[in-house]
Amino acid sequence: MAQSGRSAHHPPSRVIRDFGRAAGGALIFSLPMLMTTELWSLGFYLDRLRLLLLVVASLPLLVLLSRHVGFERTRSWRSDMFDALIALG
C-alpha cells in the first residue's frame, strides 16, 4: 500500500547516517569561513543583542526551509522546529 503525505518515522541507522551527511556538508561550507580573521573579529566586536537577534531571526527561516525543502519529509511543524534547532546547533 502506497503512503500518501509525509512520513516522519525512519530507522535509527538512517537518521544517524543522514545527520552525519548533514554535519559533513555543514563542515565543508563553514570551515573556510571559520578560518578568516574577519569573521572572528566580527564575532568578538558585534553587539551581543545583535547576535541574539540574528539567531532569533534565523529560526523561522530554518523552520520554513525545513518545511518546504527539508532534509526529510515531516508531518508536523513540531518536527520542522526540531530539525531547525538541530540545524541551528
Disulfide bonds with the S-S distance in Angstrom:
none
